[in-house]
Amino acid sequence: MSGQPVRLLHLSDIHCGYPFVERHVDAAERVAASQNVDAIIVSGDMSQRARRHEFRAARRVLDRFAAIAPIIVVPGNHDTEWWQAPFGVGRRLHIHDRWRALIQPETEPTLRLPGVSLVGLNSSAGMLPQALTWYPRHWRVKGGLTAAQLEDARLRLL
């Protein structure tokens, strides 16, 4: 352990789709550069609707941040192709295909720096049966972690 403070910048909900706000990303980039951060954490919702062009734009944003400091990024509910397995039925293993192809292969990365280990957990498992209500407009991708994910995180922190 270095004994020095670790400076982290945490971002979320960039939403590279309508209504993406470039000036918010520009401001975050200026903060990251001026504060000499050790790492940048992006916790989900890089896209608005998990579309290819949104992920391509998101990758460009992430590359801008990666030029400043190491990054760790996990998908959010907007980054999930829930239609691959609505309510858990269908191609469950494919709900993050675009993420893996256009952002990064991992959905639960680990970043180790002197003095800190950052463990990413993917809580966007798709549209699950427990999301069902009488109101279809309320149906959504619900977040949650499994016991296996928590155990994996524990082991990665050892």
Wavefront OBJ file of the C-alpha trace (Angstrom):
o trace
v 0.000 0.000 0.000
v 1.374 3.375 -1.004
v 0.007 5.371 1.943
v -1.061 8.109 -0.479
v -4.721 8.997 -0.975
v -6.353 7.533 -4.049
v -8.369 10.011 -6.095
v -11.374 8.512 -7.886
v -13.909 10.124 -10.178
v -17.263 8.339 -10.372
v -19.563 8.909 -13.345
v -22.860 7.330 -14.228
v -25.739 7.649 -16.677
v -23.883 9.262 -19.573
v -26.587 7.994 -21.973
v -24.953 8.311 -25.403
v -28.270 8.574 -27.183
v -31.103 11.048 -27.128
v -30.870 13.310 -25.099
v -27.061 13.040 -24.795
v -25.507 16.198 -23.320
v -21.963 16.648 -24.646
v -21.184 19.538 -22.309
v -21.672 17.246 -19.294
v -19.023 14.880 -20.633
v -16.748 17.826 -21.455
v -17.107 19.114 -17.885
v -16.382 15.682 -16.391
v -13.337 15.373 -18.634
v -12.050 18.754 -17.426
v -12.571 17.720 -13.792
v -10.757 14.435 -14.351
v -7.796 16.173 -15.982
v -7.564 19.051 -13.507
v -7.915 16.925 -10.373
v -5.244 14.402 -11.338
v -7.501 11.418 -10.611
v -6.034 7.952 -10.227
v -8.998 6.174 -11.822
v -12.377 6.872 -13.365
v -15.342 4.674 -12.490
v -18.312 4.609 -14.855
v -21.247 2.709 -13.397
v -23.626 2.035 -16.182
v -25.999 3.521 -18.670
v -23.440 4.406 -21.298
v -26.243 4.073 -23.858
v -29.862 5.143 -23.892
v -31.388 2.104 -25.623
v -28.477 -0.358 -26.113
v -28.168 0.566 -29.791
v -24.962 0.030 -31.751
v -24.461 3.699 -32.624
v -24.925 4.630 -28.959
v -22.302 2.119 -27.863
v -19.897 3.387 -30.530
v -20.348 6.921 -29.214
v -19.937 5.617 -25.662
v -16.671 3.907 -26.612
v -15.367 7.257 -27.903
v -16.324 8.902 -24.598
v -14.616 6.151 -22.621
v -11.484 6.513 -24.754
v -11.364 10.217 -23.858
v -11.448 9.333 -20.163
v -8.957 6.485 -20.580
v -6.476 9.010 -21.993
v -6.586 10.739 -18.580
v -6.619 7.809 -16.132
v -7.370 4.090 -15.964
v -11.096 3.400 -16.218
v -13.417 0.716 -14.941
v -16.888 0.482 -16.437
v -19.892 -1.783 -15.892
v -23.188 -1.915 -17.804
v -26.413 -0.475 -16.492
v -30.037 -1.247 -17.218
v -30.035 0.975 -20.338
v -27.055 -1.013 -21.683
v -28.981 -4.284 -21.581
v -30.600 -5.854 -24.638
v -33.517 -7.048 -22.549
v -35.478 -8.018 -25.670
v -33.094 -10.956 -26.117
v -34.756 -12.576 -23.089
v -37.912 -10.749 -21.985
v -38.894 -11.855 -18.498
v -35.982 -14.289 -18.477
v -37.230 -16.300 -21.460
v -35.041 -16.502 -24.531
v -31.383 -15.781 -25.144
v -30.322 -14.729 -21.618
v -26.638 -15.133 -22.436
v -26.962 -12.506 -25.192
v -28.395 -9.530 -23.294
v -24.958 -7.887 -23.195
v -23.693 -8.872 -26.657
v -23.458 -5.306 -27.950
v -21.780 -4.193 -24.733
v -19.171 -6.932 -25.068
v -18.588 -6.212 -28.759
v -18.475 -2.414 -28.634
v -17.495 -1.405 -25.073
v -15.458 -4.264 -23.563
v -15.657 -8.041 -23.287
v -16.066 -7.995 -19.500
v -19.230 -6.962 -17.708
v -17.592 -7.348 -14.288
v -14.032 -6.034 -14.567
v -11.453 -5.542 -11.833
v -9.017 -2.641 -11.695
v -6.090 -2.799 -9.304
v -4.117 0.297 -8.430
v -1.641 0.979 -5.638
v -3.781 1.361 -2.544
v -7.117 0.238 -3.984
v -8.831 -2.580 -5.836
v -12.006 -1.734 -7.733
v -14.384 -4.602 -8.429
v -17.137 -4.026 -10.955
v -20.434 -5.828 -10.473
v -23.073 -6.084 -13.189
v -26.499 -5.704 -11.615
v -28.361 -5.403 -14.940
v -29.588 -8.929 -15.473
v -32.317 -8.057 -17.943
v -36.074 -7.854 -17.671
v -36.970 -10.452 -15.093
v -40.355 -11.893 -14.082
v -40.333 -9.913 -10.817
v -40.490 -6.720 -12.937
v -43.960 -7.647 -14.172
v -46.798 -5.388 -13.050
v -50.260 -4.719 -14.455
v -48.815 -1.622 -16.138
v -46.557 -2.435 -19.125
v -45.066 1.070 -19.033
v -43.589 0.144 -15.654
v -41.835 -2.947 -16.963
v -38.135 -2.403 -16.713
v -34.782 -3.984 -16.258
v -34.392 -4.463 -12.544
v -31.036 -4.521 -10.850
v -29.830 -7.198 -8.514
v -26.811 -9.249 -7.564
v -26.574 -12.982 -7.027
v -24.802 -14.781 -4.218
v -22.334 -16.112 -6.808
v -21.478 -12.558 -7.938
v -20.894 -11.451 -4.376
v -18.663 -14.446 -3.687
v -16.704 -13.757 -6.880
v -16.247 -10.132 -5.799
v -15.039 -11.268 -2.377
v -12.466 -13.536 -4.000
v -11.292 -10.767 -6.333
v -10.703 -8.539 -3.329
v -8.416 -11.042 -1.613
l 1 2 3 4 5 6 7 8 9 10 11 12 13 14 15 16 17 18 19 20 21 22 23 24 25 26 27 28 29 30 31 32 33 34 35 36 37 38 39 40 41 42 43 44 45 46 47 48 49 50 51 52 53 54 55 56 57 58 59 60 61 62 63 64 65 66 67 68 69 70 71 72 73 74 75 76 77 78 79 80 81 82 83 84 85 86 87 88 89 90 91 92 93 94 95 96 97 98 99 100 101 102 103 104 105 106 107 108 109 110 111 112 113 114 115 116 117 118 119 120 121 122 123 124 125 126 127 128 129 130 131 132 133 134 135 136 137 138 139 140 141 142 143 144 145 146 147 148 149 150 151 152 153 154 155 156 157 158
